[in-house]
Amino acid sequence: MLETTNPIRVEGEHAINIGERKVGEGIQYARESAVDPFQVFLEDRERPLNLPVWRKWAIVGVICTAALCVAAVSSMASFTEDGVAREFHVGREVAVLSISLFIVGLGLGPLVFGPLSEVYGRNAVYKVSYTLTFVFTFPVAFAPNIGGFCGSAFLSVAGGSVSDLFDDKSVANPMAFYTIFPFIGPVLGPLLSGFINQDLDWRWTYYVLLIWAFFELVLIILFVPETYAPLLVKHKAIRSALVLGILYLSFQAFPFIFGTVHNFNTQSMGMSFLGIGVGMLLGISTQPYWNRLYRRTAEQNMGKVPPEVRLVMGEVGAICVPVGLFGLAFTTYKGVPWIVPIIASVPFGAGIYFVFTSTFTYLVTAYRPIAASAMASNSAVRSTFAAVLPLFARAMYVRLGTVGATALLAGLTTVLAPLPFIFRRIGAKLRKRSRFAQH
């Protein structure tokens, strides 16, 4: 790294004010105010924020589909449980354990990959993690924790990439797309796996995932450049010197409800998630409204949008999620046509979109310099909850029944519903106490 006695200024969204110096793994504070003639900074054409719009969206598209592939693994694997149990003579709990371990890996990985991406850059983390994801896709039934751990980079670091490419005024739309893709995974996974396992051996689920993961790896290598500005500055300096992670949880309810109440077979079981998918699409169709809200707020605040404004969307989602789950709970009787609970799950899907888009966007705008680490912490917490559910979900539904168990989940989300309302009101005060947040 090229070091000087005066500060190196990083131009762009990851700007370091004059008086700070970027060296290796941290920031050292310097008292000198003079600008060093040898300081290194990114020119306009080199800044990720100034990439052509079409290229920014191409990068986001590759990242989103890679996240979709990772998110689909656990739900697709759930359709292989019976085949694995029969072939290897193990109980259903052991077969289900692979899904839990995969999700544990999804939760733990971001705690490593998030900070690494802020040292070695997004691109290196993407290539290494997805290469390992591809390698461990086939033996996921036997090494599930490793596969989930490796693929988890796209559930945390990707949020950092979006914040690298788009400023606060334009980050809402790409963050909305990035948010929805990991949740489309559990919707799309059962649909694909149901058709695959209808007539083919359970191994074909992993063969398809293997092909998909390889295709995504090629796209990452070809189309996703480095976007982390401090690392780009570091690389440029070296060239100059040398001529350089409770809602996942709810998805598990659908196969049990539609399998036991409406006797769906393997192929049609995947269709039970379509209501959630429709809800997500309806949710993302409201994005123009939220964009107008953010623009109005920016006009009222001298061009700035306070991060807490992003939580308004979360407030709507906090209402939609329990409404959808209660609707699902009380329409899961045998006398009720099967289409009714699917329709009842639409608000749940919309609520998922609103809650997670709001949360992700809030994190990357409030903690922009360390967005990947903030996203990693979020992923770790929610994946920890999601990992344990497959181990007791069936027992819970057997003992409480489809109505009681689903109503219990709805009740839990009702208890949590006030959180976005609370954080929108006290978030600014909390951020003032954090040395990592933007004030």
TORGU-521133 format. One record per residue (C-alpha): x, y, z; residue in one letter. Coordinates in Angstrom, 3 decimals. Layout:
% residues N
<x:X	y:Y	z:Z	residuo:A>
...
//
This chain:
% residues 439
<x:0.000	y:0.000	z:0.000	residuo:M>
<x:1.326	y:3.453	z:-0.870	residuo:L>
<x:1.559	y:5.427	z:2.372	residuo:E>
<x:2.172	y:9.122	z:2.795	residuo:T>
<x:2.341	y:11.426	z:5.779	residuo:T>
<x:-0.869	y:13.032	z:4.632	residuo:N>
<x:-4.257	y:11.433	z:4.118	residuo:P>
<x:-5.304	y:9.428	z:1.083	residuo:I>
<x:-8.797	y:10.515	z:0.165	residuo:R>
<x:-11.268	y:7.935	z:-1.099	residuo:V>
<x:-13.649	y:9.640	z:-3.476	residuo:E>
<x:-17.252	y:8.430	z:-3.710	residuo:G>
<x:-19.813	y:6.881	z:-1.412	residuo:E>
<x:-17.094	y:5.359	z:0.755	residuo:H>
<x:-15.410	y:8.759	z:1.109	residuo:A>
<x:-13.010	y:9.248	z:3.976	residuo:I>
<x:-12.849	y:12.854	z:5.104	residuo:N>
<x:-9.614	y:14.800	z:4.898	residuo:I>
<x:-7.879	y:14.074	z:8.163	residuo:G>
<x:-8.200	y:10.286	z:7.823	residuo:E>
<x:-5.835	y:7.869	z:6.162	residuo:R>
<x:-6.629	y:4.430	z:4.718	residuo:K>
<x:-3.866	y:1.943	z:5.497	residuo:V>
<x:-4.264	y:-1.823	z:5.164	residuo:G>
<x:-6.952	y:-3.061	z:7.492	residuo:E>
<x:-8.055	y:0.162	z:9.145	residuo:G>
<x:-8.242	y:3.931	z:9.203	residuo:I>
<x:-5.603	y:5.963	z:10.978	residuo:Q>
<x:-6.295	y:9.518	z:11.873	residuo:Y>
<x:-3.810	y:12.142	z:10.739	residuo:A>
<x:-3.616	y:15.686	z:11.899	residuo:R>
<x:-2.107	y:17.117	z:8.740	residuo:E>
<x:-4.528	y:19.206	z:6.722	residuo:S>
<x:-2.416	y:19.732	z:3.622	residuo:A>
<x:-3.225	y:17.633	z:0.566	residuo:V>
<x:-0.320	y:15.419	z:-0.406	residuo:D>
<x:0.667	y:15.760	z:-4.079	residuo:P>
<x:1.023	y:11.991	z:-4.223	residuo:F>
<x:-2.402	y:11.140	z:-2.805	residuo:Q>
<x:-4.338	y:8.507	z:-4.754	residuo:V>
<x:-8.015	y:8.827	z:-5.611	residuo:F>
<x:-10.453	y:7.368	z:-8.101	residuo:L>
<x:-11.244	y:9.333	z:-11.199	residuo:E>
<x:-14.885	y:9.696	z:-12.178	residuo:D>
<x:-14.670	y:6.971	z:-14.824	residuo:R>
<x:-13.205	y:4.552	z:-12.250	residuo:E>
<x:-15.883	y:4.952	z:-9.604	residuo:R>
<x:-18.472	y:2.146	z:-9.415	residuo:P>
<x:-21.178	y:4.757	z:-8.852	residuo:L>
<x:-20.458	y:6.132	z:-12.332	residuo:N>
<x:-20.771	y:2.868	z:-14.238	residuo:L>
<x:-23.425	y:2.913	z:-16.981	residuo:P>
<x:-26.869	y:2.184	z:-15.591	residuo:V>
<x:-27.280	y:-0.909	z:-17.788	residuo:W>
<x:-24.045	y:-2.367	z:-16.461	residuo:R>
<x:-24.993	y:-1.685	z:-12.844	residuo:K>
<x:-28.269	y:-3.545	z:-13.377	residuo:W>
<x:-26.460	y:-6.390	z:-15.162	residuo:A>
<x:-24.232	y:-6.806	z:-12.094	residuo:I>
<x:-27.257	y:-6.703	z:-9.785	residuo:V>
<x:-29.001	y:-9.263	z:-12.018	residuo:G>
<x:-26.117	y:-11.741	z:-11.767	residuo:V>
<x:-25.883	y:-11.258	z:-7.997	residuo:I>
<x:-29.643	y:-11.718	z:-7.609	residuo:C>
<x:-29.812	y:-14.951	z:-9.621	residuo:T>
<x:-26.798	y:-16.309	z:-7.702	residuo:A>
<x:-28.616	y:-15.541	z:-4.438	residuo:A>
<x:-31.737	y:-17.195	z:-5.872	residuo:L>
<x:-29.788	y:-20.390	z:-6.556	residuo:C>
<x:-28.407	y:-20.514	z:-3.019	residuo:V>
<x:-31.800	y:-19.779	z:-1.470	residuo:A>
<x:-33.482	y:-22.499	z:-3.549	residuo:A>
<x:-31.155	y:-25.247	z:-2.309	residuo:V>
<x:-32.770	y:-25.847	z:1.077	residuo:S>
<x:-36.336	y:-25.921	z:-0.248	residuo:S>
<x:-35.376	y:-28.171	z:-3.181	residuo:M>
<x:-33.513	y:-30.483	z:-0.806	residuo:A>
<x:-36.644	y:-30.892	z:1.314	residuo:S>
<x:-38.133	y:-32.978	z:-1.515	residuo:F>
<x:-35.243	y:-35.448	z:-1.351	residuo:T>
<x:-35.737	y:-36.379	z:2.317	residuo:E>
<x:-37.735	y:-39.554	z:1.668	residuo:D>
<x:-35.305	y:-40.770	z:-0.998	residuo:G>
<x:-32.277	y:-40.119	z:1.212	residuo:V>
<x:-33.946	y:-41.816	z:4.193	residuo:A>
<x:-34.838	y:-44.945	z:2.176	residuo:R>
<x:-31.517	y:-45.303	z:0.384	residuo:E>
<x:-29.275	y:-44.746	z:3.395	residuo:F>
<x:-31.589	y:-46.386	z:5.959	residuo:H>
<x:-31.806	y:-43.383	z:8.249	residuo:V>
<x:-34.742	y:-41.767	z:10.005	residuo:G>
<x:-36.596	y:-38.770	z:8.663	residuo:R>
<x:-35.078	y:-36.554	z:11.364	residuo:E>
<x:-31.576	y:-37.386	z:10.125	residuo:V>
<x:-32.590	y:-36.648	z:6.529	residuo:A>
<x:-34.142	y:-33.317	z:7.588	residuo:V>
<x:-31.003	y:-32.465	z:9.547	residuo:L>
<x:-29.161	y:-31.709	z:6.299	residuo:S>
<x:-31.563	y:-28.807	z:5.654	residuo:I>
<x:-31.031	y:-27.388	z:9.144	residuo:S>
<x:-27.263	y:-27.665	z:8.819	residuo:L>
<x:-27.387	y:-25.948	z:5.426	residuo:F>
<x:-29.302	y:-23.038	z:6.966	residuo:I>
<x:-26.869	y:-22.911	z:9.900	residuo:V>
<x:-24.131	y:-22.474	z:7.308	residuo:G>
<x:-26.132	y:-19.685	z:5.663	residuo:L>
<x:-26.296	y:-17.935	z:9.011	residuo:G>
<x:-22.660	y:-18.331	z:10.045	residuo:L>
<x:-21.042	y:-17.609	z:6.684	residuo:G>
<x:-21.956	y:-13.905	z:6.488	residuo:P>
<x:-20.158	y:-13.265	z:9.776	residuo:L>
<x:-16.967	y:-14.245	z:7.949	residuo:V>
<x:-17.652	y:-13.140	z:4.384	residuo:F>
<x:-19.073	y:-9.706	z:5.259	residuo:G>
<x:-15.905	y:-8.414	z:6.965	residuo:P>
<x:-13.670	y:-10.207	z:4.443	residuo:L>
<x:-15.383	y:-8.332	z:1.613	residuo:S>
<x:-14.409	y:-5.073	z:3.301	residuo:E>
<x:-10.759	y:-6.149	z:3.377	residuo:V>
<x:-10.256	y:-8.158	z:0.169	residuo:Y>
<x:-13.194	y:-6.763	z:-1.814	residuo:G>
<x:-16.519	y:-8.149	z:-3.032	residuo:R>
<x:-15.185	y:-9.820	z:-6.156	residuo:N>
<x:-12.671	y:-12.132	z:-4.472	residuo:A>
<x:-15.279	y:-13.246	z:-1.929	residuo:V>
<x:-17.840	y:-13.937	z:-4.671	residuo:Y>
<x:-15.490	y:-16.035	z:-6.773	residuo:K>
<x:-14.094	y:-18.099	z:-3.901	residuo:V>
<x:-17.412	y:-18.631	z:-2.126	residuo:S>
<x:-19.360	y:-19.580	z:-5.252	residuo:Y>
<x:-16.617	y:-21.892	z:-6.483	residuo:T>
<x:-16.859	y:-23.716	z:-3.158	residuo:L>
<x:-20.668	y:-23.623	z:-3.370	residuo:T>
<x:-20.444	y:-25.386	z:-6.725	residuo:F>
<x:-17.993	y:-27.961	z:-5.335	residuo:V>
<x:-20.216	y:-28.761	z:-2.357	residuo:F>
<x:-23.565	y:-28.703	z:-4.171	residuo:T>
<x:-23.661	y:-32.429	z:-4.949	residuo:F>
<x:-22.638	y:-33.688	z:-1.494	residuo:P>
<x:-25.019	y:-31.262	z:0.236	residuo:V>
<x:-26.808	y:-34.204	z:1.821	residuo:A>
<x:-23.519	y:-35.206	z:3.441	residuo:F>
<x:-21.689	y:-31.883	z:3.915	residuo:A>
<x:-24.620	y:-29.433	z:4.126	residuo:P>
<x:-23.112	y:-27.004	z:6.595	residuo:N>
<x:-20.160	y:-26.312	z:4.283	residuo:I>
<x:-22.407	y:-25.756	z:1.255	residuo:G>
<x:-24.608	y:-23.284	z:3.117	residuo:G>
<x:-21.578	y:-21.538	z:4.611	residuo:F>
<x:-19.972	y:-21.031	z:1.203	residuo:C>
<x:-23.105	y:-19.808	z:-0.539	residuo:G>
<x:-24.028	y:-17.372	z:2.207	residuo:S>
<x:-21.902	y:-14.566	z:0.745	residuo:A>
<x:-24.776	y:-13.716	z:-1.598	residuo:F>
<x:-27.111	y:-13.162	z:1.345	residuo:L>
<x:-24.910	y:-10.472	z:2.890	residuo:S>
<x:-22.031	y:-9.247	z:0.722	residuo:V>
<x:-24.427	y:-8.652	z:-2.175	residuo:A>
<x:-26.119	y:-5.913	z:-0.167	residuo:G>
<x:-22.739	y:-4.219	z:0.062	residuo:G>
<x:-22.322	y:-4.461	z:-3.716	residuo:S>
<x:-25.678	y:-2.768	z:-4.263	residuo:V>
<x:-24.627	y:0.053	z:-1.939	residuo:S>
<x:-21.342	y:0.357	z:-3.890	residuo:D>
<x:-23.157	y:0.848	z:-7.180	residuo:L>
<x:-26.071	y:3.123	z:-6.216	residuo:F>
<x:-26.276	y:6.236	z:-4.072	residuo:D>
<x:-28.979	y:6.866	z:-1.465	residuo:D>
<x:-31.325	y:8.447	z:-3.997	residuo:K>
<x:-31.300	y:5.490	z:-6.401	residuo:S>
<x:-30.606	y:2.499	z:-4.121	residuo:V>
<x:-34.276	y:1.648	z:-3.408	residuo:A>
<x:-35.090	y:-0.151	z:-6.684	residuo:N>
<x:-31.977	y:-2.365	z:-6.905	residuo:P>
<x:-32.231	y:-3.175	z:-3.189	residuo:M>
<x:-35.862	y:-4.165	z:-3.745	residuo:A>
<x:-34.846	y:-6.611	z:-6.463	residuo:F>
<x:-31.969	y:-7.980	z:-4.422	residuo:Y>
<x:-34.311	y:-8.475	z:-1.441	residuo:T>
<x:-36.982	y:-10.384	z:-3.303	residuo:I>
<x:-34.747	y:-12.928	z:-5.031	residuo:F>
<x:-33.586	y:-14.857	z:-1.931	residuo:P>
<x:-37.250	y:-15.184	z:-0.947	residuo:F>
<x:-38.358	y:-16.265	z:-4.393	residuo:I>
<x:-35.881	y:-19.149	z:-3.894	residuo:G>
<x:-38.044	y:-21.023	z:-1.353	residuo:P>
<x:-41.024	y:-20.415	z:-3.657	residuo:V>
<x:-39.328	y:-21.574	z:-6.848	residuo:L>
<x:-37.387	y:-24.443	z:-5.215	residuo:G>
<x:-40.370	y:-26.669	z:-4.332	residuo:P>
<x:-41.889	y:-26.046	z:-7.764	residuo:L>
<x:-38.728	y:-27.203	z:-9.542	residuo:L>
<x:-37.969	y:-30.035	z:-7.148	residuo:S>
<x:-41.549	y:-31.278	z:-7.237	residuo:G>
<x:-41.406	y:-31.746	z:-11.007	residuo:F>
<x:-37.909	y:-33.232	z:-10.895	residuo:I>
<x:-38.716	y:-35.801	z:-8.212	residuo:N>
<x:-42.049	y:-36.777	z:-9.710	residuo:Q>
<x:-40.420	y:-39.125	z:-12.232	residuo:D>
<x:-36.660	y:-39.035	z:-11.518	residuo:L>
<x:-34.300	y:-40.227	z:-8.801	residuo:D>
<x:-33.722	y:-37.837	z:-5.880	residuo:W>
<x:-30.140	y:-37.278	z:-7.060	residuo:R>
<x:-31.418	y:-35.340	z:-10.072	residuo:W>
<x:-32.341	y:-32.499	z:-7.733	residuo:T>
<x:-28.652	y:-32.044	z:-7.000	residuo:Y>
<x:-27.659	y:-32.547	z:-10.634	residuo:Y>
<x:-29.903	y:-29.623	z:-11.609	residuo:V>
<x:-28.509	y:-27.505	z:-8.784	residuo:L>
<x:-24.979	y:-28.390	z:-9.887	residuo:L>
<x:-25.659	y:-27.185	z:-13.444	residuo:I>
<x:-27.343	y:-24.035	z:-12.160	residuo:W>
<x:-24.484	y:-23.209	z:-9.756	residuo:A>
<x:-21.870	y:-23.694	z:-12.495	residuo:F>
<x:-23.769	y:-21.364	z:-14.823	residuo:F>
<x:-23.938	y:-18.703	z:-12.084	residuo:E>
<x:-20.213	y:-19.059	z:-11.387	residuo:L>
<x:-19.418	y:-18.375	z:-15.059	residuo:V>
<x:-21.629	y:-15.256	z:-15.008	residuo:L>
<x:-19.915	y:-14.000	z:-11.846	residuo:I>
<x:-16.454	y:-14.420	z:-13.354	residuo:I>
<x:-17.432	y:-12.738	z:-16.625	residuo:L>
<x:-19.723	y:-9.916	z:-15.560	residuo:F>
<x:-19.194	y:-8.934	z:-11.904	residuo:V>
<x:-16.252	y:-6.529	z:-11.373	residuo:P>
<x:-14.839	y:-5.256	z:-8.106	residuo:E>
<x:-17.068	y:-2.490	z:-6.712	residuo:T>
<x:-15.640	y:-1.755	z:-3.251	residuo:Y>
<x:-14.176	y:1.745	z:-3.592	residuo:A>
<x:-11.530	y:1.589	z:-0.825	residuo:P>
<x:-10.085	y:-1.580	z:-2.366	residuo:L>
<x:-10.115	y:0.010	z:-5.826	residuo:L>
<x:-8.144	y:2.912	z:-4.397	residuo:V>
<x:-5.721	y:0.477	z:-2.785	residuo:K>
<x:-5.277	y:-1.400	z:-6.061	residuo:H>
<x:-4.685	y:1.848	z:-7.891	residuo:K>
<x:-2.141	y:2.976	z:-5.290	residuo:A>
<x:-0.219	y:-0.289	z:-5.656	residuo:I>
<x:-0.254	y:-0.018	z:-9.459	residuo:R>
<x:1.060	y:3.527	z:-9.159	residuo:S>
<x:3.811	y:2.457	z:-6.804	residuo:A>
<x:4.739	y:-0.590	z:-8.881	residuo:L>
<x:4.121	y:1.097	z:-12.651	residuo:V>
<x:-2.997	y:-3.555	z:-7.009	residuo:L>
<x:-26.765	y:-13.770	z:7.037	residuo:G>
<x:-38.715	y:-16.195	z:12.256	residuo:I>
<x:-39.952	y:-15.598	z:8.587	residuo:L>
<x:-37.916	y:-18.300	z:6.913	residuo:Y>
<x:-39.477	y:-20.406	z:9.481	residuo:L>
<x:-43.000	y:-19.867	z:8.133	residuo:S>
<x:-42.187	y:-21.343	z:4.708	residuo:F>
<x:-41.963	y:-24.788	z:6.295	residuo:Q>
<x:-45.680	y:-24.662	z:7.108	residuo:A>
<x:-46.842	y:-24.870	z:3.493	residuo:F>
<x:-45.785	y:-28.422	z:2.529	residuo:P>
<x:-47.362	y:-29.776	z:5.712	residuo:F>
<x:-50.610	y:-27.855	z:5.303	residuo:I>
<x:-51.177	y:-28.733	z:1.668	residuo:F>
<x:-49.804	y:-32.263	z:1.969	residuo:G>
<x:-51.942	y:-33.295	z:4.944	residuo:T>
<x:-55.076	y:-31.208	z:4.491	residuo:V>
<x:-55.460	y:-31.166	z:0.699	residuo:H>
<x:-53.460	y:-34.315	z:-0.140	residuo:N>
<x:-51.201	y:-32.571	z:-2.668	residuo:F>
<x:-48.742	y:-34.925	z:-4.356	residuo:N>
<x:-45.034	y:-34.219	z:-4.812	residuo:T>
<x:-45.481	y:-32.312	z:-8.065	residuo:Q>
<x:-48.425	y:-30.164	z:-7.029	residuo:S>
<x:-46.903	y:-29.453	z:-3.605	residuo:M>
<x:-44.577	y:-26.922	z:-5.156	residuo:G>
<x:-47.608	y:-24.951	z:-6.335	residuo:M>
<x:-48.620	y:-24.305	z:-2.729	residuo:S>
<x:-46.013	y:-21.536	z:-2.636	residuo:F>
<x:-47.463	y:-19.641	z:-5.605	residuo:L>
<x:-49.577	y:-17.402	z:-3.367	residuo:G>
<x:-46.417	y:-16.179	z:-1.656	residuo:I>
<x:-44.799	y:-15.543	z:-5.040	residuo:G>
<x:-47.818	y:-13.574	z:-6.251	residuo:V>
<x:-47.732	y:-11.539	z:-3.035	residuo:G>
<x:-44.067	y:-10.711	z:-3.581	residuo:M>
<x:-44.743	y:-9.595	z:-7.144	residuo:L>
<x:-47.625	y:-7.404	z:-5.953	residuo:L>
<x:-45.304	y:-5.994	z:-3.319	residuo:G>
<x:-42.560	y:-5.077	z:-5.762	residuo:I>
<x:-45.136	y:-3.484	z:-8.077	residuo:S>
<x:-45.643	y:-0.823	z:-5.377	residuo:T>
<x:-41.998	y:0.266	z:-5.563	residuo:Q>
<x:-42.802	y:3.414	z:-7.652	residuo:P>
<x:-44.955	y:4.645	z:-4.748	residuo:Y>
<x:-42.089	y:4.216	z:-2.277	residuo:W>
<x:-39.698	y:5.921	z:-4.683	residuo:N>
<x:-42.008	y:8.948	z:-4.800	residuo:R>
<x:-42.155	y:8.955	z:-0.991	residuo:L>
<x:-38.360	y:8.969	z:-0.767	residuo:Y>
<x:-38.091	y:11.746	z:-3.360	residuo:R>
<x:-40.567	y:13.928	z:-1.440	residuo:R>
<x:-38.661	y:13.303	z:1.779	residuo:T>
<x:-35.370	y:14.204	z:0.091	residuo:A>
<x:-36.873	y:17.481	z:-1.161	residuo:E>
<x:-37.961	y:18.308	z:2.389	residuo:Q>
<x:-34.546	y:17.449	z:3.878	residuo:N>
<x:-32.133	y:19.254	z:1.528	residuo:M>
<x:-31.588	y:16.230	z:-0.687	residuo:G>
<x:-31.099	y:13.682	z:2.104	residuo:K>
<x:-33.355	y:10.749	z:2.984	residuo:V>
<x:-33.082	y:9.795	z:6.683	residuo:P>
<x:-32.551	y:5.999	z:6.908	residuo:P>
<x:-35.598	y:5.662	z:9.191	residuo:E>
<x:-37.892	y:6.694	z:6.326	residuo:V>
<x:-37.107	y:3.294	z:4.759	residuo:R>
<x:-38.930	y:1.654	z:7.696	residuo:L>
<x:-42.330	y:2.985	z:6.591	residuo:V>
<x:-42.459	y:0.114	z:4.107	residuo:M>
<x:-41.594	y:-2.246	z:6.960	residuo:G>
<x:-44.565	y:-0.973	z:8.949	residuo:E>
<x:-46.897	y:-2.018	z:6.126	residuo:V>
<x:-45.178	y:-5.400	z:5.940	residuo:G>
<x:-45.446	y:-5.891	z:9.703	residuo:A>
<x:-49.219	y:-5.754	z:9.303	residuo:I>
<x:-49.422	y:-7.863	z:6.136	residuo:C>
<x:-47.397	y:-10.811	z:7.521	residuo:V>
<x:-49.667	y:-11.727	z:10.482	residuo:P>
<x:-52.783	y:-10.982	z:8.405	residuo:V>
<x:-51.591	y:-13.471	z:5.782	residuo:G>
<x:-50.650	y:-16.125	z:8.336	residuo:L>
<x:-53.925	y:-15.808	z:10.247	residuo:F>
<x:-55.791	y:-16.011	z:6.924	residuo:G>
<x:-53.842	y:-19.142	z:6.049	residuo:L>
<x:-54.435	y:-20.674	z:9.495	residuo:A>
<x:-58.207	y:-20.340	z:9.394	residuo:F>
<x:-58.653	y:-21.530	z:5.802	residuo:T>
<x:-56.803	y:-24.842	z:6.235	residuo:T>
<x:-59.849	y:-27.045	z:6.785	residuo:Y>
<x:-60.645	y:-29.974	z:4.513	residuo:K>
<x:-63.965	y:-28.423	z:3.547	residuo:G>
<x:-62.268	y:-25.276	z:2.252	residuo:V>
<x:-61.199	y:-25.404	z:-1.432	residuo:P>
<x:-57.405	y:-25.670	z:-1.795	residuo:W>
<x:-57.172	y:-22.407	z:-3.724	residuo:I>
<x:-58.452	y:-20.383	z:-0.747	residuo:V>
<x:-55.401	y:-20.847	z:1.532	residuo:P>
<x:-53.131	y:-20.109	z:-1.441	residuo:I>
<x:-54.993	y:-16.816	z:-1.942	residuo:I>
<x:-54.810	y:-16.188	z:1.819	residuo:A>
<x:-51.009	y:-16.468	z:1.644	residuo:S>
<x:-50.746	y:-13.542	z:-0.808	residuo:V>
<x:-50.588	y:-10.883	z:1.977	residuo:P>
<x:-47.891	y:-12.995	z:3.646	residuo:F>
<x:-45.770	y:-12.867	z:0.477	residuo:G>
<x:-46.272	y:-9.126	z:0.112	residuo:A>
<x:-45.414	y:-8.653	z:3.786	residuo:G>
<x:-42.166	y:-10.592	z:3.386	residuo:I>
<x:-41.166	y:-8.306	z:0.537	residuo:Y>
<x:-42.005	y:-5.140	z:2.471	residuo:F>
<x:-40.309	y:-6.216	z:5.707	residuo:V>
<x:-37.068	y:-7.440	z:4.195	residuo:F>
<x:-36.711	y:-4.725	z:1.541	residuo:T>
<x:-37.264	y:-2.146	z:4.257	residuo:S>
<x:-34.790	y:-3.775	z:6.645	residuo:T>
<x:-32.064	y:-4.351	z:4.056	residuo:F>
<x:-32.322	y:-0.838	z:2.635	residuo:T>
<x:-32.296	y:0.642	z:6.140	residuo:Y>
<x:-29.136	y:-1.262	z:7.025	residuo:L>
<x:-27.167	y:-0.314	z:3.911	residuo:V>
<x:-28.139	y:3.373	z:4.120	residuo:T>
<x:-27.620	y:3.693	z:7.896	residuo:A>
<x:-24.350	y:1.727	z:7.915	residuo:Y>
<x:-23.120	y:2.332	z:4.369	residuo:R>
<x:-19.341	y:2.128	z:5.055	residuo:P>
<x:-19.796	y:-1.323	z:6.633	residuo:I>
<x:-22.946	y:-2.397	z:4.784	residuo:A>
<x:-21.751	y:-5.964	z:4.165	residuo:A>
<x:-20.995	y:-6.519	z:7.850	residuo:S>
<x:-24.384	y:-5.094	z:8.857	residuo:A>
<x:-26.111	y:-7.417	z:6.397	residuo:M>
<x:-24.029	y:-10.317	z:7.703	residuo:A>
<x:-25.240	y:-9.756	z:11.261	residuo:S>
<x:-28.838	y:-9.634	z:10.053	residuo:N>
<x:-28.412	y:-12.853	z:8.069	residuo:S>
<x:-26.800	y:-14.656	z:11.011	residuo:A>
<x:-29.629	y:-13.854	z:13.399	residuo:V>
<x:-32.508	y:-14.821	z:11.117	residuo:R>
<x:-30.760	y:-17.944	z:9.784	residuo:S>
<x:-30.156	y:-19.147	z:13.335	residuo:T>
<x:-33.908	y:-19.082	z:13.928	residuo:F>
<x:-34.651	y:-20.695	z:10.560	residuo:A>
<x:-32.138	y:-23.511	z:11.038	residuo:A>
<x:-33.879	y:-25.109	z:14.005	residuo:V>
<x:-37.400	y:-25.088	z:12.594	residuo:L>
<x:-37.170	y:-28.125	z:10.273	residuo:P>
<x:-36.238	y:-30.215	z:13.324	residuo:L>
<x:-39.516	y:-29.583	z:15.139	residuo:F>
<x:-41.904	y:-28.234	z:12.475	residuo:A>
<x:-43.548	y:-31.592	z:11.741	residuo:R>
<x:-43.962	y:-32.429	z:15.425	residuo:A>
<x:-45.461	y:-28.987	z:16.043	residuo:M>
<x:-48.012	y:-29.435	z:13.266	residuo:Y>
<x:-48.862	y:-32.975	z:14.367	residuo:V>
<x:-49.538	y:-31.916	z:17.948	residuo:R>
<x:-51.164	y:-28.516	z:17.385	residuo:L>
<x:-52.801	y:-29.230	z:14.033	residuo:G>
<x:-52.519	y:-27.074	z:10.938	residuo:T>
<x:-54.762	y:-24.350	z:12.357	residuo:V>
<x:-53.121	y:-24.186	z:15.782	residuo:G>
<x:-49.513	y:-24.344	z:14.567	residuo:A>
<x:-50.007	y:-21.742	z:11.826	residuo:T>
<x:-51.942	y:-19.484	z:14.219	residuo:A>
<x:-49.013	y:-19.775	z:16.638	residuo:L>
<x:-46.638	y:-18.488	z:13.935	residuo:L>
<x:-49.132	y:-15.718	z:13.149	residuo:A>
<x:-49.239	y:-14.789	z:16.819	residuo:G>
<x:-45.448	y:-14.579	z:17.011	residuo:L>
<x:-45.326	y:-12.231	z:14.012	residuo:T>
<x:-48.083	y:-10.130	z:15.622	residuo:T>
<x:-45.945	y:-9.715	z:18.738	residuo:V>
<x:-43.020	y:-8.610	z:16.540	residuo:L>
<x:-45.140	y:-6.273	z:14.362	residuo:A>
<x:-44.488	y:-3.089	z:16.419	residuo:P>
<x:-40.703	y:-3.266	z:15.859	residuo:L>
<x:-40.478	y:-1.200	z:12.625	residuo:P>
<x:-42.808	y:1.409	z:14.177	residuo:F>
<x:-40.534	y:1.617	z:17.230	residuo:I>
<x:-37.277	y:1.757	z:15.291	residuo:F>
<x:-38.588	y:4.437	z:12.935	residuo:R>
<x:-39.085	y:6.665	z:15.969	residuo:R>
<x:-35.943	y:5.887	z:17.968	residuo:I>
<x:-33.555	y:4.806	z:15.196	residuo:G>
<x:-31.892	y:8.207	z:14.828	residuo:A>
<x:-31.124	y:8.316	z:18.559	residuo:K>
<x:-29.652	y:4.808	z:18.453	residuo:L>
<x:-27.478	y:5.638	z:15.447	residuo:R>
<x:-25.983	y:8.620	z:17.286	residuo:K>
<x:-24.527	y:6.176	z:19.801	residuo:R>
<x:-22.858	y:4.048	z:17.103	residuo:S>
<x:-19.455	y:4.949	z:15.715	residuo:R>
<x:-20.200	y:2.853	z:12.626	residuo:F>
<x:-23.481	y:4.477	z:11.591	residuo:A>
<x:-23.937	y:7.479	z:9.310	residuo:Q>
<x:-25.310	y:10.394	z:11.334	residuo:H>
//
